[in-house]
């Protein structure tokens, strides 16, 4: 994770660790519709429903992203 992404993740944890679908999609660099399709297929980051809104915890987003890393040196 680059320094800017790490700083944003740290700020999210400190202010509110739950991101909206729009914030999560931006954080992952994907379209919100892609995130929704992944949620419906059970393939995206773990999420929770808070009232009418789906929320993604920053730790779940980061864990999902790390588990889906491919190639390069991850060590």
N, CA, C and O atoms as a MOPAC input file, in Angstrom:
PM7 MOZYME 1SCF
protein

 N      0.86100 1    -1.16900 1     0.00000 1
 C      0.00000 1     0.00000 1     0.00000 1
 C      0.90500 1     1.22900 1     0.00000 1
 O      1.86300 1     1.29500 1     0.77000 1
 N      0.60600 1     2.20300 1    -0.86000 1
 C      1.44300 1     3.39800 1    -0.89000 1
 C      1.13900 1     4.28700 1     0.31600 1
 O      0.15000 1     4.07700 1     1.01800 1
 N      1.99000 1     5.27200 1     0.54500 1
 C      1.85900 1     6.13500 1     1.72500 1
 C      0.53400 1     6.88000 1     1.76200 1
 O     -0.06200 1     7.02600 1     2.82900 1
 N      0.05800 1     7.35900 1     0.59600 1
 C     -1.19900 1     8.09400 1     0.54700 1
 C     -2.37900 1     7.19500 1     0.92100 1
 O     -3.25100 1     7.60500 1     1.68700 1
 N     -2.41100 1     5.98200 1     0.38800 1
 C     -3.49200 1     5.04200 1     0.70800 1
 C     -3.43500 1     4.65300 1     2.18200 1
 O     -4.47000 1     4.51300 1     2.83400 1
 N     -2.23500 1     4.48200 1     2.69800 1
 C     -2.08500 1     4.14500 1     4.11200 1
 C     -2.59700 1     5.28500 1     4.99500 1
 O     -3.24200 1     5.04700 1     6.01600 1
 N     -2.30600 1     6.51100 1     4.59800 1
 C     -2.77400 1     7.67300 1     5.36300 1
 C     -4.29500 1     7.77100 1     5.32900 1
 O     -4.92500 1     8.06500 1     6.34500 1
 N     -4.89000 1     7.52200 1     4.15300 1
 C     -6.35200 1     7.55200 1     4.04400 1
 C     -6.99000 1     6.45300 1     4.88000 1
 O     -8.00400 1     6.68000 1     5.53900 1
 N     -6.39900 1     5.26200 1     4.85500 1
 C     -6.93600 1     4.15000 1     5.64700 1
 C     -6.83500 1     4.45800 1     7.13400 1
 O     -7.75500 1     4.16200 1     7.89600 1
 N     -5.72300 1     5.04900 1     7.54800 1
 C     -5.52700 1     5.41700 1     8.95800 1
 C     -6.56000 1     6.46500 1     9.37300 1
 O     -7.14700 1     6.37000 1    10.45000 1
 N     -6.77600 1     7.45300 1     8.52700 1
 C     -7.76100 1     8.49600 1     8.83200 1
 C     -9.16900 1     7.90000 1     8.91700 1
 O     -9.96400 1     8.29700 1     9.76900 1
 N     -9.47200 1     6.95300 1     8.03600 1
 C    -10.78900 1     6.31100 1     8.06100 1
 C    -10.98400 1     5.54500 1     9.35700 1
 O    -12.05400 1     5.60300 1     9.96300 1
 N     -9.95300 1     4.82600 1     9.78500 1
 C    -10.04400 1     4.07700 1    11.04300 1
 C    -10.25600 1     5.00000 1    12.22800 1
 O    -11.00300 1     4.67400 1    13.15000 1
 N     -9.60500 1     6.14400 1    12.20700 1
 C     -9.68500 1     7.07400 1    13.33300 1
 C    -11.01300 1     7.82500 1    13.36000 1
 O    -11.53400 1     8.10500 1    14.43900 1
 N    -11.56700 1     8.15600 1    12.19900 1
 C    -12.80800 1     8.92100 1    12.17100 1
 C    -14.02200 1     7.99900 1    12.16700 1
 O    -14.87600 1     8.10200 1    13.04800 1
 N    -14.10700 1     7.12500 1    11.21500 1
 C    -15.20100 1     6.16100 1    11.12900 1
 C    -14.69600 1     4.98800 1    10.29700 1
 O    -14.40200 1     5.15500 1     9.11400 1
 N    -14.59200 1     3.81400 1    10.89100 1
 C    -14.03700 1     2.68500 1    10.14400 1
 C    -14.98800 1     2.09600 1     9.11300 1
 O    -14.58400 1     1.24100 1     8.32400 1
 N    -16.25500 1     2.54000 1     9.10300 1
 C    -17.22700 1     2.01000 1     8.14800 1
 C    -17.37600 1     2.94700 1     6.97000 1
 O    -17.72800 1     4.11400 1     7.13800 1
 N    -17.10800 1     2.43700 1     5.77100 1
 C    -17.20400 1     3.21500 1     4.54400 1
 C    -18.47600 1     2.84600 1     3.79800 1
 O    -18.94300 1     1.70900 1     3.87000 1
 N    -19.02900 1     3.81200 1     3.08300 1
 C    -20.16700 1     3.54500 1     2.20400 1
 C    -19.66800 1     2.77500 1     0.98800 1
 O    -18.46300 1     2.63000 1     0.78300 1
 N    -20.60400 1     2.28600 1     0.18700 1
 C    -20.23000 1     1.59000 1    -1.04100 1
 C    -19.45600 1     2.53000 1    -1.97100 1
 O    -18.48700 1     2.11800 1    -2.60800 1
 N    -19.88300 1     3.78200 1    -2.04500 1
 C    -19.19300 1     4.75900 1    -2.89800 1
 C    -17.75700 1     4.96900 1    -2.42300 1
 O    -16.83200 1     4.97600 1    -3.23600 1
 N    -17.56600 1     5.13700 1    -1.12500 1
 C    -16.22600 1     5.32500 1    -0.57300 1
 C    -15.36900 1     4.07700 1    -0.77100 1
 O    -14.18300 1     4.16900 1    -1.08900 1
 N    -15.98100 1     2.91700 1    -0.58100 1
 C    -15.25500 1     1.65400 1    -0.73000 1
 C    -14.82000 1     1.45500 1    -2.17100 1
 O    -13.67800 1     1.07400 1    -2.43100 1
 N    -15.71900 1     1.70800 1    -3.10500 1
 C    -15.37400 1     1.56800 1    -4.51800 1
 C    -14.23100 1     2.50700 1    -4.88200 1
 O    -13.30800 1     2.11200 1    -5.59300 1
 N    -14.28600 1     3.74200 1    -4.40200 1
 C    -13.20600 1     4.69500 1    -4.66500 1
 C    -11.89600 1     4.18700 1    -4.07000 1
 O    -10.85300 1     4.23600 1    -4.72200 1
 N    -11.95200 1     3.70300 1    -2.84000 1
 C    -10.75800 1     3.20100 1    -2.15500 1
 C    -10.12200 1     2.04800 1    -2.93600 1
 O     -8.89800 1     1.94800 1    -3.01800 1
 N    -10.95700 1     1.18300 1    -3.50400 1
 C    -10.45500 1     0.03000 1    -4.25300 1
 C    -10.15200 1     0.34400 1    -5.71500 1
 O     -9.52100 1    -0.45300 1    -6.40800 1
 N    -10.60400 1     1.50800 1    -6.18300 1
 C    -10.35400 1     1.88500 1    -7.57400 1
 C    -11.23000 1     1.13700 1    -8.55700 1
 O    -10.81100 1     0.84300 1    -9.67600 1
 N    -12.46500 1     0.82300 1    -8.13200 1
 C    -13.41100 1     0.13400 1    -9.00700 1
 C    -14.72000 1     0.91800 1    -9.04600 1
 O    -14.94800 1     1.80200 1    -8.21900 1
 N    -15.57300 1     0.59200 1   -10.00500 1
 C    -16.87700 1     1.24200 1   -10.11200 1
 C    -17.79300 1     0.74200 1    -9.00100 1
 O    -17.68600 1    -0.40200 1    -8.56000 1
 N    -18.68900 1     1.60700 1    -8.55800 1
 C    -19.65000 1     1.21700 1    -7.52500 1
 C    -20.51700 1     0.05500 1    -8.02200 1
 O    -20.86700 1    -0.83100 1    -7.24300 1
 N    -20.86000 1     0.05400 1    -9.29700 1
 C    -21.65800 1    -1.04500 1    -9.84900 1
 C    -20.89500 1    -2.36900 1    -9.79700 1
 O    -21.49600 1    -3.42400 1    -9.59200 1
 N    -19.57900 1    -2.31800 1    -9.98100 1
 C    -18.75600 1    -3.52000 1    -9.88000 1
 C    -18.75600 1    -4.02900 1    -8.44900 1
 O    -18.88200 1    -5.23100 1    -8.21200 1
 N    -18.61400 1    -3.11500 1    -7.49200 1
 C    -18.64300 1    -3.49600 1    -6.08700 1
 C    -19.98300 1    -4.14100 1    -5.73300 1
 O    -20.02300 1    -5.14700 1    -5.02500 1
 N    -21.07600 1    -3.56100 1    -6.22500 1
 C    -22.40700 1    -4.12000 1    -5.96100 1
 C    -22.53200 1    -5.51900 1    -6.56000 1
 O    -23.04300 1    -6.43000 1    -5.90900 1
 N    -22.07200 1    -5.68900 1    -7.78300 1
 C    -22.13400 1    -7.00300 1    -8.43300 1
 C    -21.31100 1    -8.02800 1    -7.64500 1
 O    -21.72200 1    -9.17900 1    -7.49800 1
 N    -20.15300 1    -7.60500 1    -7.14300 1
 C    -19.32000 1    -8.49800 1    -6.33800 1
 C    -20.03500 1    -8.86400 1    -5.04000 1
 O    -19.98600 1   -10.01600 1    -4.60800 1
 N    -20.70000 1    -7.88700 1    -4.41600 1
 C    -21.43800 1    -8.15800 1    -3.18100 1
 C    -22.54800 1    -9.15500 1    -3.43500 1
 O    -22.71500 1   -10.10600 1    -2.67200 1
 N    -23.30600 1    -8.95100 1    -4.49400 1
 C    -24.41300 1    -9.84500 1    -4.82100 1
 C    -23.93400 1   -11.26300 1    -5.13700 1
 O    -24.63400 1   -12.23500 1    -4.85500 1
 N    -22.74500 1   -11.37600 1    -5.71800 1
 C    -22.17400 1   -12.68500 1    -6.05100 1
 C    -21.42600 1   -13.29900 1    -4.86900 1
 O    -20.98300 1   -14.44600 1    -4.94100 1
 N    -21.28300 1   -12.53500 1    -3.77500 1
 C    -20.55300 1   -13.03900 1    -2.61700 1
 C    -19.05100 1   -13.08600 1    -2.82800 1
 O    -18.36200 1   -13.88800 1    -2.19900 1
 N    -18.53300 1   -12.23100 1    -3.71300 1
 C    -17.10800 1   -12.26500 1    -4.05400 1
 C    -16.32600 1   -11.04400 1    -3.60900 1
 O    -15.10000 1   -11.03100 1    -3.72200 1
 N    -16.98600 1   -10.03300 1    -3.11400 1
 C    -16.30200 1    -8.80800 1    -2.71800 1
 C    -15.92100 1    -8.81100 1    -1.25500 1
 O    -16.00300 1    -9.84100 1    -0.58600 1
 N    -15.50400 1    -7.66000 1    -0.75800 1
 C    -15.16600 1    -7.54800 1     0.65900 1
 C    -16.40000 1    -7.78600 1     1.52800 1
 O    -17.52900 1    -7.52100 1     1.11500 1
 N    -16.16800 1    -8.27900 1     2.71000 1
 C    -17.24800 1    -8.48700 1     3.66800 1
 C    -17.94200 1    -7.15400 1     3.93000 1
 O    -17.28200 1    -6.12000 1     4.03600 1
 N    -19.26300 1    -7.17300 1     4.03500 1
 C    -19.99800 1    -5.93500 1     4.27900 1
 C    -21.15500 1    -6.19400 1     5.24300 1
 O    -21.51600 1    -7.33600 1     5.52500 1
 N    -21.71500 1    -5.10600 1     5.73100 1
 C    -22.81200 1    -5.16100 1     6.69400 1
 C    -23.87700 1    -4.16600 1     6.27000 1
 O    -23.59600 1    -3.15700 1     5.62200 1
 N    -25.08100 1    -4.47100 1     6.64400 1
 C    -26.16500 1    -3.54400 1     6.34800 1
 C    -26.44900 1    -2.73300 1     7.60500 1
 O    -26.76700 1    -3.29500 1     8.65300 1
 N    -26.33700 1    -1.43000 1     7.50200 1
 C    -26.65500 1    -0.50700 1     8.58500 1
 C    -27.88700 1     0.26700 1     8.13300 1
 O    -27.78400 1     1.21300 1     7.35200 1
 N    -29.04400 1    -0.13800 1     8.62600 1
 C    -30.28400 1     0.47900 1     8.14100 1
 C    -30.50200 1     0.08900 1     6.69900 1
 O    -30.58300 1    -1.09600 1     6.37500 1
 N    -30.59600 1     1.07700 1     5.83500 1
 C    -30.78100 1     0.82000 1     4.39600 1
 C    -29.47000 1     0.80600 1     3.62700 1
 O    -29.45800 1     0.51600 1     2.43000 1
 N    -28.37900 1     1.11100 1     4.29100 1
 C    -27.09700 1     1.29900 1     3.61600 1
 C    -26.13100 1     0.15800 1     3.88900 1
 O    -25.98300 1    -0.28500 1     5.02700 1
 N    -25.47500 1    -0.31300 1     2.83300 1
 C    -24.41300 1    -1.29300 1     2.99900 1
 C    -23.14400 1    -0.55500 1     3.40000 1
 O    -22.79200 1     0.45700 1     2.79500 1
 N    -22.46300 1    -1.05900 1     4.41400 1
 C    -21.21500 1    -0.45800 1     4.89800 1
 C    -20.10300 1    -1.49800 1     4.87100 1
 O    -20.33500 1    -2.69100 1     5.06700 1
 N    -18.91400 1    -1.02200 1     4.62800 1
 C    -17.73100 1    -1.87000 1     4.55400 1
 C    -16.73200 1    -1.37800 1     5.59300 1
 O    -16.37300 1    -0.20100 1     5.60700 1
 N    -16.28900 1    -2.27300 1     6.45400 1
 C    -15.30300 1    -1.89500 1     7.46400 1
 C    -13.93500 1    -1.85400 1     6.79000 1
 O    -13.59900 1    -2.73200 1     5.99400 1
 N    -13.16200 1    -0.84600 1     7.11000 1
 C    -11.86200 1    -0.65500 1     6.45400 1
 C    -10.95800 1    -1.88300 1     6.62300 1
 O    -10.21000 1    -2.22900 1     5.70800 1
 N    -11.02200 1    -2.53800 1     7.77500 1
 C    -10.19400 1    -3.73400 1     7.98800 1
 C    -10.62300 1    -4.87300 1     7.06500 1
 O     -9.77700 1    -5.61700 1     6.56800 1
 N    -11.93500 1    -5.01800 1     6.82900 1
 C    -12.43100 1    -6.05200 1     5.91200 1
 C    -12.01600 1    -5.74700 1     4.47400 1
 O    -11.67800 1    -6.65500 1     3.71500 1
 N    -12.04200 1    -4.47500 1     4.10900 1
 C    -11.62600 1    -4.07300 1     2.75600 1
 C    -10.15100 1    -4.40700 1     2.54600 1
 O     -9.77500 1    -4.99400 1     1.53100 1
 N     -9.33200 1    -4.02900 1     3.50600 1
 C     -7.89500 1    -4.27900 1     3.39300 1
 C     -7.58400 1    -5.77300 1     3.39900 1
 O     -6.71300 1    -6.22400 1     2.65600 1
 N     -8.28900 1    -6.55000 1     4.23300 1
 C     -8.06600 1    -8.00100 1     4.28700 1
 C     -8.46000 1    -8.65000 1     2.96200 1
 O     -7.74500 1    -9.51400 1     2.45600 1
 N     -9.59500 1    -8.23600 1     2.40000 1
 C    -10.03700 1    -8.78200 1     1.12500 1
 C     -9.02700 1    -8.43200 1     0.02700 1
 O     -8.66800 1    -9.28000 1    -0.78900 1
 N     -8.58200 1    -7.19800 1     0.01700 1
 C     -7.62300 1    -6.76200 1    -0.98800 1
 C     -6.32800 1    -7.56000 1    -0.89200 1
 O     -5.79600 1    -8.01000 1    -1.90700 1
 N     -5.82900 1    -7.73400 1     0.30600 1
 C     -4.57600 1    -8.49100 1     0.50000 1
 C     -4.75100 1    -9.94300 1     0.09600 1
 O     -3.84000 1   -10.53400 1    -0.48300 1
 N     -5.90500 1   -10.53000 1     0.39000 1
 C     -6.15400 1   -11.92700 1     0.03400 1
 C     -6.26300 1   -12.12200 1    -1.47100 1
 O     -6.09000 1   -13.23800 1    -1.96200 1
 N     -6.54700 1   -11.06300 1    -2.20600 1
 C     -6.70900 1   -11.14700 1    -3.65700 1
 C     -5.49400 1   -10.61900 1    -4.41600 1
 O     -5.55600 1   -10.43100 1    -5.63100 1
 N     -4.40500 1   -10.38100 1    -3.71600 1
 C     -3.18100 1    -9.89400 1    -4.37000 1
 C     -2.58400 1   -11.00800 1    -5.23000 1
 O     -2.60800 1   -12.17800 1    -4.84600 1
 N     -2.05700 1   -10.64200 1    -6.37900 1
 C     -1.42600 1   -11.58500 1    -7.29500 1
 C     -0.13100 1   -11.00800 1    -7.81600 1
 O     -0.03900 1    -9.80600 1    -8.06100 1
 N      0.87300 1   -11.85400 1    -7.98700 1
 C      2.12600 1   -11.46100 1    -8.61600 1
 C      2.97300 1   -10.55600 1    -7.73600 1
 O      2.52400 1   -10.10200 1    -6.68300 1
 N      4.17800 1   -10.30300 1    -8.16400 1
 C      5.07400 1    -9.41200 1    -7.42700 1
 C      5.55000 1   -10.03000 1    -6.11700 1
 O      5.26600 1   -11.18600 1    -5.80400 1
 N      6.26900 1    -9.22800 1    -5.38000 1
 C      6.81000 1    -9.66500 1    -4.09800 1
 C      5.91500 1    -9.15400 1    -2.98100 1
 O      5.84300 1    -7.94600 1    -2.75100 1
 N      5.23600 1   -10.05100 1    -2.28700 1
 C      4.32500 1    -9.68600 1    -1.21600 1
 C      4.94900 1    -9.95200 1     0.14500 1
 O      4.26900 1    -9.82200 1     1.16400 1
 N      6.20700 1   -10.31400 1     0.18700 1
 C      6.82400 1   -10.77100 1     1.41200 1
 C      7.40400 1    -9.72300 1     2.22800 1
 O      7.95500 1   -10.00300 1     3.29300 1

